[in-house]
Amino acid sequence: MSHVQASIDQAATTIESLRPLEDSILRAAALVKGCLLNGCKLLACGNGGSAGDASDFTTEYVCRFVGDRPSFPAINLTADGSLLTAIGNDYGFEEIFARQVRGFGKTGDIVIALSTSGRSKNIIRVLEEARRLQLGSIALLGKDGGDAKGLATVDLVVPSQVTARIQEAHKFILHVICELVDPSLKK
């Protein structure tokens, strides 16, 4: 079997492994929908490729997912290099997202945190901070969920050991959440 065919099989197996997450995905979509329809905002973050996925997710709400509709507030906490480096320098890398949630987060907002390992200290800290501030949160994790598992309002753990497949599954889950929420946002 070629590498390409093996990768396709591995990706298909990973996506298939998401079926047991249906109820959790529906709960996550309900959190996002309630947040946005109540005039609150989404605060999304991740590291590396997960930062890119957080960016894509927030873009789907501020711009659009499918078809024209009003813009909704969604902030990508990974977007401001000056802010990230200032917080990292002054408070430590583990605080780069938690400090932003303290500054931007208000009652009713939802934190969306992505970590393929569930072991990123800055992701653990942002979920702890969301809990402390009584904000809802959604954690997209991989492998066994790591130390971040159990910290969010809703955990979505992709049971794979391969980072690339976890990231692909996270992107899939985020797009399914958009598919579930978007029809309610059209006016």
C-alpha positions as CSV (number, residue, x, y, z in Angstrom):
1,M,0.0,0.0,0.0
2,S,1.3,3.5,-0.9
3,H,1.9,6.1,1.7
4,V,-0.9,8.2,0.2
5,Q,-3.4,5.3,0.5
6,A,-2.2,4.5,4.1
7,S,-2.7,8.2,5.1
8,I,-6.2,8.2,3.5
9,D,-7.1,5.1,5.4
10,Q,-5.7,6.5,8.7
11,A,-7.6,9.8,8.2
12,A,-10.8,7.9,7.4
13,T,-10.4,5.8,10.6
14,T,-9.8,8.9,12.7
15,I,-12.9,10.6,11.3
16,E,-14.9,7.5,11.9
17,S,-13.7,7.4,15.5
18,L,-15.6,10.7,16.1
19,R,-19.0,9.1,16.0
20,P,-19.2,8.6,19.8
21,L,-18.6,12.3,20.2
22,E,-21.9,13.3,18.6
23,D,-23.6,14.3,21.9
24,S,-20.6,16.3,22.9
25,I,-20.4,18.0,19.5
26,L,-24.1,18.9,19.8
27,R,-23.5,20.3,23.3
28,A,-20.5,22.4,22.0
29,A,-22.7,23.7,19.1
30,A,-25.4,24.7,21.6
31,L,-22.9,26.6,23.7
32,V,-21.6,28.5,20.6
33,K,-25.1,29.2,19.4
34,G,-26.4,30.4,22.8
35,C,-23.3,32.6,23.2
36,L,-23.6,34.3,19.9
37,L,-27.4,34.7,20.0
38,N,-27.1,36.3,23.4
39,G,-24.7,39.0,22.1
40,C,-21.6,37.4,23.6
41,K,-18.3,36.4,22.0
42,L,-16.1,33.5,21.2
43,L,-12.4,33.5,22.3
44,A,-10.4,30.8,20.5
45,C,-6.8,29.7,20.9
46,G,-4.2,27.0,20.2
47,N,-0.5,26.5,19.4
48,G,1.0,25.9,16.0
49,G,-1.4,24.3,13.6
50,S,-4.1,24.5,16.3
51,A,-3.6,28.3,16.3
52,G,-4.4,28.2,12.6
53,D,-7.5,26.1,13.3
54,A,-8.6,28.7,16.0
55,S,-8.1,31.4,13.4
56,D,-10.2,29.6,10.8
57,F,-13.0,29.0,13.3
58,T,-13.2,32.7,14.4
59,T,-13.1,33.8,10.8
60,E,-16.1,31.7,10.0
61,Y,-18.1,33.8,12.5
62,V,-16.7,37.3,11.9
63,C,-16.8,36.9,8.1
64,R,-19.2,34.0,7.1
65,F,-19.3,30.3,6.9
66,V,-21.8,29.6,4.1
67,G,-23.8,32.4,2.5
68,D,-24.2,36.0,3.6
69,R,-25.3,36.8,7.2
70,P,-24.5,39.3,9.9
71,S,-21.0,39.3,11.5
72,F,-20.6,37.8,15.0
73,P,-17.9,38.5,17.5
74,A,-15.2,35.9,17.6
75,I,-11.6,36.7,18.7
76,N,-8.6,34.7,17.7
77,L,-6.3,35.0,20.8
78,T,-3.3,33.9,18.7
79,A,-3.5,36.8,16.3
80,D,-1.6,39.7,18.0
81,G,2.1,39.0,18.0
82,S,2.9,42.1,20.1
83,L,0.4,41.1,22.7
84,L,1.5,37.5,22.8
85,T,5.2,38.3,23.1
86,A,4.6,41.0,25.8
87,I,2.6,38.6,27.9
88,G,5.1,35.8,27.3
89,N,8.0,38.1,28.3
90,D,6.3,39.7,31.3
91,Y,4.2,36.8,32.7
92,G,5.5,33.6,31.0
93,F,4.3,31.7,27.9
94,E,1.8,29.7,29.9
95,E,-0.2,32.9,30.5
96,I,-0.5,34.1,26.9
97,F,-4.1,33.1,26.6
98,A,-5.3,33.2,30.2
99,R,-4.3,36.9,30.5
100,Q,-6.2,37.7,27.4
101,V,-9.3,35.9,28.7
102,R,-9.1,38.0,31.8
103,G,-9.0,41.1,29.7
104,F,-11.5,40.3,27.0
105,G,-13.8,37.7,28.7
106,K,-17.2,38.6,30.0
107,T,-20.1,36.6,31.3
108,G,-21.7,34.5,28.6
109,D,-18.5,34.3,26.4
110,I,-17.2,30.9,25.4
111,V,-13.5,29.9,25.3
112,I,-12.5,27.4,22.6
113,A,-9.1,25.9,23.2
114,L,-7.3,23.4,20.9
115,S,-4.4,21.1,21.9
116,T,-3.5,18.0,20.1
117,S,-1.8,16.6,23.2
118,G,-3.9,18.2,25.9
119,R,-0.6,18.9,27.7
120,S,0.1,22.5,26.6
121,K,0.5,24.6,29.7
122,N,-1.0,27.7,28.1
123,I,-4.1,25.7,27.1
124,I,-4.5,24.2,30.6
125,R,-4.2,27.7,32.1
126,V,-6.8,29.3,29.7
127,L,-9.2,26.5,30.6
128,E,-8.6,27.0,34.3
129,E,-9.1,30.8,33.9
130,A,-12.3,30.3,31.9
131,R,-13.6,28.1,34.8
132,R,-12.5,30.7,37.4
133,L,-14.3,33.4,35.5
134,Q,-17.3,31.1,35.1
135,L,-17.1,31.2,31.3
136,G,-18.2,28.3,29.2
137,S,-15.4,26.4,27.4
138,I,-14.9,23.9,24.7
139,A,-11.6,21.9,24.6
140,L,-10.6,20.1,21.4
141,L,-8.0,17.6,22.5
142,G,-6.2,14.6,21.1
143,K,-4.6,11.3,22.3
144,D,-6.0,10.7,25.8
145,G,-6.9,14.4,26.5
146,G,-3.9,14.9,28.6
147,D,-4.0,17.2,31.7
148,A,-6.5,19.5,30.0
149,K,-9.2,16.8,29.9
150,G,-12.0,17.6,32.4
151,L,-11.2,21.3,32.7
152,A,-13.7,22.5,30.0
153,T,-17.5,22.6,29.9
154,V,-17.3,20.2,26.9
155,D,-14.3,18.0,26.0
156,L,-13.9,16.8,22.4
157,V,-11.1,14.3,22.5
158,V,-9.9,12.8,19.2
159,P,-8.6,9.3,20.1
160,S,-5.6,9.3,17.8
161,Q,-1.8,9.3,18.5
162,V,-1.0,11.1,15.2
163,T,-0.9,14.9,15.4
164,A,-1.8,15.4,11.8
165,R,-4.9,13.2,12.0
166,I,-5.9,14.9,15.3
167,Q,-5.6,18.3,13.6
168,E,-7.7,17.2,10.6
169,A,-10.4,15.8,13.0
170,H,-10.4,19.1,15.0
171,K,-10.9,21.1,11.8
172,F,-13.8,18.7,10.9
173,I,-15.4,19.1,14.3
174,L,-15.1,22.9,14.1
175,H,-16.7,22.9,10.7
176,V,-19.5,20.6,11.9
177,I,-20.2,23.0,14.8
178,C,-20.4,25.8,12.2
179,E,-22.8,23.8,10.1
180,L,-25.0,23.3,13.2
181,V,-24.9,26.9,14.4
182,D,-24.9,28.9,11.1
183,P,-28.6,28.4,10.2
184,S,-29.6,30.0,13.5
185,L,-27.5,33.1,12.8
186,K,-29.1,34.1,9.5
187,K,-31.6,37.0,9.6
